[in-house]
Amino acid sequence: MPVVDIQLGDRSYPVHIGPDLLVDGNIWKPYLSTGNILIVSNDTVAPLYLDDLLITLGDIPSEALILPDGEKFKTMDQWSRVLDTLVEMRAGRDATLIALGGGVIGDLGGFAAACYMRGIRYIQVPTTLLAQVDASVGGKTAINHPAGKNLVGTFYQPALVIADTGTLSTLPGREYRAGLAEVVKYGALMDNDLFTWLESNIDSIAGQDPETVTTMVRRCVENKAQVVAADERESGRRALLNFGHSFGHGLEVLGAFEQLLHGEAVAIGMAIAARLSEQRGLCAPGTHQRITTLLAAFGLPTSVPEPFDASSLLEAMSLDKKNSSGTRRLILLESIGQARIDTGSSDEAIRQAIVDCNS
């Protein structure tokens, strides 16, 4: 099975990728201490995979906290529930938190692990495509604020990531397609060969061919590993991984984290960013079309849905974490596989790109 190492000195860790890893005790044993274990999951994933994980843990004492499913529950209240449970367990600094679920569980559980007693070990077990290729790797942990996504959080690396691709078989089609947006993102911003491979394997990817899916997840994680190793705390190059996210996060806020899935919002954001890149002459004509064609082939949206418009989206983007001193920082394309951090886009240019994507 593929293993990708995230090289961060004493914070390095492996990402195991492939089917049936949830029940592979040989992977788990070296990472489980003698302290308490808290499994944090949600009411969608836990009925499917919690029992398998408990069997793998065997006689190791553990408890489970089941949270409600959905981005709208990535809140201070749910984060507090995790901390309260750790306190009730009388968990010490040798405790381990296992985040079993998608990006919401990973972000929220990781943030709780980072804060409890100034940091306890945690293990990411991503069960969605989006989490396997992106959210579980790199140490970004956070919860949402009503005014913006991921406004409260920290960088805190897991000890281990187990991306069991077999769990994707129970993922609803819409969730799987949303994860493909993050896959397209890696190709568009930094890996032209991956983008071309995606264009050539649409049917097997959409049909979730096991070997194809494992290859796809591995290639995305390898790309992210390079970026995280070079810029762990997003002071430079890592910001490129936010391609499409400034627009996407704004759309999620407008929809109160309910109307659009994260990947759907990012797909629209990438379409807008590609259109803006073309309009400003940063990339060749046809780049936007190539990206939107691939996104559409995977069943993803590429235009801003009603009732939102350019003005409301610009306003929602005002608290984006990537802005600096009131200046919008966007990730734009120079070509497929090459991106740049840009501060030169006027609101009028952004507005026109949004309008053009809807025309």
N, C-alpha and C positions, 0 to 999 in steps of 0.2 A: 504494500500500500504506500502511496506517496506520503512523504513527510517533508514539510517546508520549515526550515529553521528561521525564526525571527531573531536576527543578530543584534542584541542590545547590551552586550557586556554581561554584567551580573543579573540583568533583567531579561535575558534571552529565554526563548521557549519554543517548543516544537508545535507545529500544526499538522495533525494527522488527518488524512483525507481518504475516504473510501467507504464502502458499505460494511455494515455489521460491526462497527467500531464501538458502539454503545455497550456491547456485551463482551468486549475483549478485555478481560481482566488484566492481561499482561501490560496493556498500555496504562491502565489506571493505577496499579499498585504503587509504582515509584512516587506518585504524586499525592498520596493520601497520608496525612500525618496521623498522630494518635489523638488529636483533639476532636472537638465536635465537628460534625458535617451538617450544613444546612443546604438543602436543595431548594432553589427558588425556581418555580415554573409558573405556568398559567393554566386556566381551566380548559384550554383547547389542547395543549401539548401533554399535560400531565396524564390524562386518561389513556393516551397512546403509548407513552414511553417511560413514565415514572416507574412502573413495576419492573421493566427491564433493567433500569439503572439500579434499583434497589437490590435486585438479584446479583448484579455485578459487584455491588459494594459488599454483599454478603453479611458477615457478622459485624462490620464496622458500624457503630452507632450513628444514626442519622435521623434527621427530621426533615419534613417537607413543608414549604409554605406555598400555597397555590393562590396566585393573584388573578384578577380579571384580565382578559385578553384585549389588547388594543393599544394603539398609540396614545389615545386620550387618557389612558391610565398610567402613563409614564410621568407621574406626579410626585410632589413632596409627600403626600399622604401615603402612597404605596411604598415609597422609599422608607418612610418612617416605620411602616409595618415590618419591613425586613429588619431594621435595626432593633425594633421592639422584640422581635422573635429571637434574635441573637442574644439580647439581654436576658430574656426569659429562659433561654437554654443555658445561661451562665457560660456562654462561649468565651474562651480565652483567646490570646493572640495566636495560638496554635490551631485555631479553627480553620475550616475550609468551607467556602461558599461555592456551590456548583450552580451555574446559571444554565438551566435546561429550557431552551426556547429560542425565539427569534431575537431580532435586534432590540426590541423593547426590554425583554427580560435580561439580555446581556448588558445593555447600557445601565439599567436600573440596579441590577444585582452587582455589577462591577463597581458602581458608584457607592453602594452600601458597603461593599468589601473594602473599598479605599478609605472610607470614613470610620468604620468600626475599629476602635482601639488604634486609630491612626494607620490601619492597614492590616488585613488578613489575606491569606492566600485565596485565590478564586480560580475556578476552572470554567472555561467557556465550552458549552455543548450546543452549538447553533443548530437549529432544526429547520430553518428556512434558507432558501437559496441566497437571499440578500444578506443574511447574517453570515453564512459560510464564506461568501466571496469578499465580504467587506466588513460588516459591523463587528464581528468577533475578533478581528485581527487589528492590532495597533494600539490598544489601550485607551481608546476614547470611551469615557463613561460619563453619563449625564442623565438628567431629567429635564422635562420641559417646563417652561413658564407660560402662563396664558399669553404673554406678549411675544413669545418667540420660542423656537425649538432649540433644545439642548443648551439653554442659557445658564444652567447650573450644573457644573460637573468638573471633572479633572482628568488628567492622564494617569492611568494606573494599569500596568500590564498584567495579564493573566499568567498563571504558571503553566498552563497547558490549554490547547484548543483541540477539541475532538469534533471534526466535521464529518459526521456519519451521513454519507450521501443517501443511504437507504431511507432516512427519515423524510426525504423529499417526496417519496411515493405517496405519502398521505397529505401532502401540501395541496390546498385548493388551487385550481388552475390560475386564478387571478393572482394569488400570492407568488406562485412560481414565475408568472410573467413579470410581476413587479421586480423580482430579483434579477431578471435578465437585464433590466435597465442598468444596474450597477455593473454587470458584465460588459455591456456595450460601452459604458463609461471608460473602463480600463483600456479597451481597444482604441477608443476615440482620442483619449488624451495622451497615451504613452506607448501603445503597442500596435502598430499598423499590421503586423503579421497576425496578431490575435483578431483584429477587426476583420481582416480578409478571411481568416479561418471561420469566424462566426457567419459571414456571408455565405460560405460554402457548406455550412453544416446546419442550416436553419431547421430542416425537417427532423434530424436526429436530436437536435437540442430541444425543439418543441415537443418531441415525442419522448423525451427523457431517457434516451438510450443510456444505460448505466455507465459504459466505458466513456462515452462522449461527455457525460455530466462530470465524471471524475476528472477528466482532462481539463474541462472548462474551469472547474473550481480551482484546480491546481495552478493553472496559468494565471488566474486572477490573484491568487494568494502570493504567487511568486512576484508578480508586479508590485503588490502592496508591500511585500517584505523588503524590496529594494528601497522603496520610498521611505518607509518607517525607519529602516536602519540608518538612512542618511539624515533624517529630520524627524526625530521622535515626537517633538512637541509643536510641530507645525509652525516653525519660525521662518520657513522658506519653502522648499520644494514640496513639502507635504500638502500645502494649500492647493496644489494642482488637483488633488483627489476630490476637491469640491466642485469639479466641473458639473454644471447643471444644478448645483445644490442651493445657490443663493436664490434663484427663482423657485426651485422646488420647495425649499423651506417656507418661503413666502406663501406659496399656494397651500401648503399644509396648514399654516396659521389661519389663512382666510377660510379654510374649510373646517376649522376647529378640530383638526386632526382626525376627521371622520369621513370627509367626502372623497379624499384621494389617499391611496396607499403611498408610502414614501417613494417607492420605485416609480409609481405612475407620475408623481409630482416631479421627480428627477428627470424622467423621460421628457416631459414637457419643457423642463428647464434646459436640458441639453439642446432641444430643438431651437429654443429662443437664443441660447448662447451661440449656436452654430450660425443662425441667421444673422445675429449681430456681428459675428466675426466676418462673415462675407460682406455685409454692408459697409464695414469699416475697412475693407480691403486687406484684412490680415491673413485670409486664407483664400484658396482658389474657388471660383464659382463651381457649384455642384457639390461642395462639401456638405452643405445643409441637406440637400436632397439625398445624398448617400446615407447620411445618419438617420434621417426620418424614414427612409425606405426600410432600413434594417429594424428600427424600432417598431414600425407598423407591421412588419413581417412577424414580429414576436407578440403582436396584439397589444401594443402599448400606445397611449395617447401622445399626440405631438402638438396640441393646441390648447389654449387656456379655456377651461369649461365655463359655461354660464353658471352663476350670474357675475363672475369675476371679470374684471377688465384691466387694462394697462395701468390706470391710475390707482386702483385698489391694490394691485400687485406691487407697484413701486412703493406704496406706503407700507405694505406689510414687510417689505425688504429692508426697511429703515433700521431695524434692530439686528440685522444680520451680523453674526460674530466676526465675519471676515472683513467688515468695514473698518476703516482706520481714520480717526480724526474727522469723521463725517464724510469721508470719501468712499464711494462704492468700490470695492475690490472684487472684480469678476474674473472667472477663469474662461479665457477665450482660446480659440484654435488658430494655429498657424498652418496646420494640415492635419489629416488623419494620423494620429500617433504623436502629435507635437502640440503642446499647449503652453500658454503663458499666463502670468498674473497681470491683470490690466486694471489701470485706474483712470483710463482716458475716455471712458464712455459716458456721454452726457445722458441725462434723463430723457431727453427728446429722442436720442438715438435708441435707447433701450425701449422706450414707448413704441417707436416705429417697428422695431424687431418683433415685439409682442403682437402688434396689430397685424404684421405681415404673416406671422405664423398662423393667424386665425383667418386669413383671407383665402 
